[in-house]
Amino acid sequence: TGYQILQSLYAIGSGGLFGLGYGKSRQKYLYLPFQYNDYIFAVICEELGLVGAMAIVALFAVTILRGYWIALNARDRFSTVFAAGLVTLIAVQTVLNLCVVTNLLPSTGIALPFFSYGGTALAVNLGEMGIVLGISRGRNRRKIQEA
């Protein structure tokens, strides 16, 4: 019936430009189901407002673009493809979650990377970024050895 997405849109709209304040969201008190997982971005929008939400989106964009830059400058083809694949996993999860929260796509159950509840998902996301960081460091070693 759309109750969950309606409450999500209420949360996004009630945040305004600067939000209600950290920890002062009203939708997380049993109005918005799964606010800690699938719809955490709606609570972020309500608490931090449009400015905070855009800052979060900008941080995701910088992380993803930097990850692709690392992939393009990796030392070999395997590292390039592996890093690009890991960054694409994070990018697709992020875009899908943001589209679900803003009602551009139907609910999929995909969590927002690094923010949603769940230790396993967080560990996997951090592991992916750690591998990308390792690929980045390997690229620097090659440049030092060539010099």
Residue frames relative to the residue before (quaternion, step in Angstrom):
aa qw qx qy qz dx dy dz
T 1.0000 0.0000 0.0000 0.0000 0.00 0.00 0.00
G 0.5393 -0.6705 0.3806 0.3387 3.59 1.21 -0.05
Y 0.3234 0.7712 -0.5001 0.2249 3.60 1.22 0.27
Q 0.6722 0.5187 -0.3028 0.4329 3.56 0.88 -0.97
I 0.6983 0.4520 -0.2838 0.4770 3.59 0.85 -0.89
L 0.6028 0.5505 -0.3556 0.4552 3.60 1.10 -0.63
Q 0.6677 0.4787 -0.2965 0.4870 3.59 0.94 -0.85
S 0.6083 0.5470 -0.3445 0.4605 3.58 1.10 -0.67
L 0.6809 0.4742 -0.2861 0.4792 3.57 0.91 -0.89
Y 0.5928 0.5404 -0.3606 0.4760 3.62 1.12 -0.60
A 0.6571 0.5135 -0.3097 0.4567 3.57 0.94 -0.89
I 0.6602 0.5010 -0.3125 0.4642 3.58 0.91 -0.89
G 0.7014 0.4813 -0.2688 0.4518 3.57 0.90 -0.93
S 0.6860 0.4964 -0.3028 0.4374 3.58 0.97 -0.76
G 0.5488 0.6276 -0.3959 0.3849 3.59 1.22 -0.24
G 0.2585 -0.7947 0.5120 0.1987 3.57 1.11 -0.60
L 0.7799 -0.3355 0.2517 0.4645 3.53 -1.20 -0.55
F 0.8255 0.1961 -0.0754 0.5238 3.59 0.86 -0.94
G 0.5547 -0.6630 0.3667 0.3439 3.61 1.24 0.14
L 0.5976 -0.5809 0.4336 0.3427 3.52 -1.36 0.17
G 0.6163 -0.5130 0.3561 0.4797 3.58 1.21 -0.35
Y 0.6048 -0.5867 0.4006 0.3601 3.54 -1.12 0.70
G 0.8282 0.1869 -0.1700 0.5002 3.57 -0.77 1.08
K 0.6474 0.5484 -0.3102 0.4290 3.60 1.25 -0.02
S 0.3109 0.7560 -0.5139 0.2601 3.58 1.14 0.51
R 0.3232 -0.7471 0.5497 0.1877 3.57 -0.99 0.84
Q 0.6313 0.5751 -0.3374 0.3961 3.60 1.06 -0.66
K 0.6326 0.5571 -0.3505 0.4082 3.60 1.09 -0.47
Y 0.6102 0.5397 -0.3571 0.4571 3.61 1.26 -0.13
L 0.7951 -0.3794 0.1392 0.4521 3.54 0.41 1.39
Y 0.5052 0.6116 -0.4592 0.4000 3.63 1.17 0.30
L 0.7711 0.2809 -0.1341 0.5554 3.55 0.91 -0.95
P 0.3067 -0.7661 0.5329 0.1875 3.62 -0.42 1.16
F 0.8435 0.1234 -0.1299 0.5064 3.58 -1.10 0.77
Q 0.1981 0.8130 -0.5225 0.1636 3.57 1.02 0.78
Y 0.6608 0.5145 -0.3036 0.4544 3.59 1.15 -0.49
N 0.7504 0.3667 -0.1979 0.5131 3.59 1.20 -0.29
D 0.8325 0.2186 -0.1137 0.4962 3.58 -0.01 -1.27
Y 0.7997 0.3014 -0.1261 0.5038 3.58 0.97 -0.81
I 0.2319 0.7987 -0.5235 0.1851 3.58 1.07 0.64
F 0.6174 0.5559 -0.3593 0.4250 3.60 1.06 -0.62
A 0.5982 0.5468 -0.3655 0.4578 3.62 1.10 -0.57
V 0.6539 0.4898 -0.3072 0.4880 3.59 1.00 -0.79
I 0.6149 0.5317 -0.3414 0.4718 3.60 1.04 -0.73
C 0.6527 0.5096 -0.3113 0.4663 3.59 0.96 -0.85
E 0.6667 0.4958 -0.3107 0.4617 3.59 0.96 -0.80
E 0.7234 0.4434 -0.2546 0.4639 3.58 0.92 -0.83
L 0.7964 0.3008 -0.1437 0.5046 3.60 0.93 -0.85
G 0.4415 -0.7196 0.4380 0.3089 3.59 1.25 -0.19
L 0.7571 -0.3717 0.2854 0.4552 3.51 -1.36 -0.15
V 0.6361 0.5381 -0.3318 0.4425 3.58 0.98 -0.81
G 0.6873 0.4725 -0.2807 0.4749 3.60 0.88 -0.90
A 0.6410 0.5224 -0.3230 0.4603 3.56 1.03 -0.80
M 0.6641 0.4875 -0.3055 0.4775 3.58 0.96 -0.81
A 0.6066 0.5374 -0.3548 0.4662 3.59 1.11 -0.60
I 0.6426 0.5089 -0.3186 0.4759 3.60 1.00 -0.81
V 0.6547 0.4981 -0.3099 0.4766 3.59 0.93 -0.90
A 0.6446 0.5161 -0.3238 0.4618 3.60 0.98 -0.79
L 0.6399 0.5156 -0.3286 0.4655 3.61 1.00 -0.74
F 0.6296 0.5062 -0.3311 0.4875 3.58 1.03 -0.75
A 0.6555 0.5177 -0.3183 0.4483 3.60 0.92 -0.89
V 0.6568 0.4989 -0.3123 0.4714 3.59 0.93 -0.86
T 0.6452 0.5218 -0.3184 0.4584 3.59 0.95 -0.86
I 0.6873 0.4785 -0.2831 0.4675 3.57 0.90 -0.93
L 0.6711 0.4891 -0.3066 0.4653 3.60 0.88 -0.88
R 0.6460 0.5054 -0.3178 0.4756 3.57 0.99 -0.79
G 0.6293 0.5360 -0.3280 0.4572 3.58 1.05 -0.74
Y 0.6639 0.4756 -0.3050 0.4899 3.58 0.98 -0.79
W 0.6102 0.5350 -0.3563 0.4630 3.61 1.06 -0.64
I 0.6345 0.5127 -0.3216 0.4809 3.58 1.02 -0.82
A 0.6502 0.5193 -0.3179 0.4544 3.59 0.96 -0.84
L 0.6808 0.4962 -0.2967 0.4498 3.59 0.90 -0.87
N 0.7548 0.3607 -0.1944 0.5123 3.58 1.11 -0.63
A 0.3325 0.7569 -0.4985 0.2611 3.60 1.18 0.45
R 0.6323 -0.5991 0.3567 0.3378 3.56 -1.23 0.51
D 0.8061 0.0646 -0.0407 0.5868 3.63 1.10 -0.50
R 0.7032 -0.4866 0.3160 0.4110 3.55 -1.29 0.26
F 0.6229 0.5422 -0.3511 0.4414 3.60 0.97 -0.76
S 0.6664 0.4947 -0.3022 0.4688 3.58 0.89 -0.90
T 0.6232 0.5427 -0.3353 0.4524 3.57 1.04 -0.77
V 0.7075 0.4522 -0.2666 0.4732 3.57 0.77 -1.02
F 0.6532 0.5224 -0.3180 0.4464 3.59 0.95 -0.83
A 0.6778 0.4759 -0.2918 0.4785 3.59 0.87 -0.92
A 0.6487 0.5103 -0.3233 0.4629 3.59 0.95 -0.83
G 0.6470 0.5204 -0.3184 0.4573 3.59 1.00 -0.75
L 0.6683 0.4944 -0.3023 0.4665 3.57 0.94 -0.86
V 0.6590 0.4896 -0.3078 0.4810 3.57 0.98 -0.82
T 0.6272 0.5341 -0.3352 0.4572 3.58 1.04 -0.71
L 0.5970 0.5530 -0.3632 0.4537 3.61 1.05 -0.66
I 0.6705 0.4799 -0.2898 0.4859 3.58 0.91 -0.93
A 0.6655 0.5198 -0.3061 0.4395 3.59 0.90 -0.92
V 0.6777 0.4842 -0.3004 0.4648 3.59 0.87 -0.91
Q 0.6296 0.5243 -0.3345 0.4657 3.60 0.97 -0.80
T 0.6689 0.5086 -0.3010 0.4509 3.57 0.89 -0.93
V 0.6884 0.4795 -0.2889 0.4612 3.58 0.78 -1.00
L 0.6565 0.5075 -0.3200 0.4573 3.60 0.90 -0.85
N 0.6706 0.4923 -0.3130 0.4581 3.59 0.87 -0.86
L 0.6682 0.4910 -0.3121 0.4637 3.60 0.89 -0.85
C 0.6460 0.5083 -0.3206 0.4707 3.60 1.04 -0.69
V 0.6403 0.5091 -0.3307 0.4706 3.61 1.02 -0.70
V 0.6740 0.5065 -0.3027 0.4444 3.59 0.87 -0.94
T 0.7418 0.3817 -0.2188 0.5062 3.60 1.03 -0.73
N 0.5141 -0.6962 0.3748 0.3326 3.60 1.31 0.34
L 0.3970 0.6920 -0.5053 0.3288 3.59 1.03 0.70
L 0.7648 0.1593 -0.0965 0.6168 3.58 1.26 -0.47
P 0.5479 -0.5894 0.4540 0.3826 3.60 -1.14 0.41
S 0.6666 -0.5271 0.3535 0.3909 3.55 -1.21 0.52
T 0.1538 -0.8236 0.5451 0.0303 3.55 -0.80 1.09
G 0.4368 -0.7039 0.4599 0.3198 3.60 1.13 -0.46
I 0.4878 0.6443 -0.4435 0.3877 3.58 1.24 0.28
A 0.3671 -0.7617 0.5013 0.1839 3.55 -0.75 1.09
L 0.5201 -0.6063 0.4991 0.3358 3.55 -1.30 0.39
P 0.4566 -0.7130 0.4506 0.2833 3.62 -0.59 1.08
F 0.8481 0.1774 -0.1869 0.4629 3.55 -1.13 0.90
F 0.7405 0.4037 -0.2303 0.4855 3.64 1.17 -0.25
S 0.6783 0.5235 -0.3066 0.4145 3.58 0.91 -0.86
Y 0.6204 -0.5539 0.4264 0.3557 3.51 -1.32 0.51
G 0.5950 0.5683 -0.4326 0.3686 3.55 -1.04 0.74
G 0.3491 -0.7822 0.4845 0.1775 3.53 -0.51 1.19
T 0.6432 0.5356 -0.3332 0.4339 3.57 1.00 -0.77
A 0.6594 0.5007 -0.3082 0.4684 3.59 0.91 -0.89
L 0.6503 0.5073 -0.3174 0.4679 3.58 0.97 -0.81
A 0.6514 0.5121 -0.3168 0.4615 3.59 0.94 -0.84
V 0.6553 0.5002 -0.3125 0.4719 3.60 0.96 -0.82
N 0.6629 0.5012 -0.3115 0.4608 3.61 0.91 -0.87
L 0.6649 0.4822 -0.3058 0.4816 3.59 0.95 -0.81
G 0.6214 0.5347 -0.3334 0.4657 3.59 1.07 -0.69
E 0.6304 0.5270 -0.3266 0.4671 3.57 1.00 -0.82
M 0.6881 0.4655 -0.2879 0.4765 3.58 0.88 -0.90
G 0.6092 0.5459 -0.3471 0.4587 3.59 1.12 -0.59
I 0.6370 0.5091 -0.3244 0.4794 3.58 1.03 -0.76
V 0.6410 0.5082 -0.3248 0.4747 3.59 0.97 -0.83
L 0.6324 0.5157 -0.3285 0.4756 3.60 1.02 -0.75
G 0.6415 0.5201 -0.3184 0.4653 3.59 1.01 -0.78
I 0.6291 0.5132 -0.3283 0.4827 3.58 1.05 -0.75
S 0.6331 0.5282 -0.3259 0.4625 3.57 1.03 -0.76
R 0.6753 0.4856 -0.2976 0.4686 3.59 0.93 -0.82
G 0.6131 0.5478 -0.3428 0.4544 3.58 1.08 -0.64
R 0.6110 0.5446 -0.3358 0.4662 3.56 1.11 -0.69
N 0.6637 0.5009 -0.3053 0.4641 3.58 0.98 -0.81
R 0.6163 0.5446 -0.3526 0.4464 3.61 1.03 -0.68
R 0.6362 0.5317 -0.3316 0.4501 3.56 0.99 -0.82
K 0.6597 0.5064 -0.3175 0.4556 3.60 0.92 -0.83
I 0.6436 0.5130 -0.3236 0.4667 3.59 1.03 -0.76
Q 0.6688 0.4993 -0.3042 0.4592 3.60 0.95 -0.83
E 0.6478 0.5210 -0.3229 0.4524 3.61 1.07 -0.66
A 0.6462 0.5596 -0.3220 0.4070 3.59 1.09 -0.65
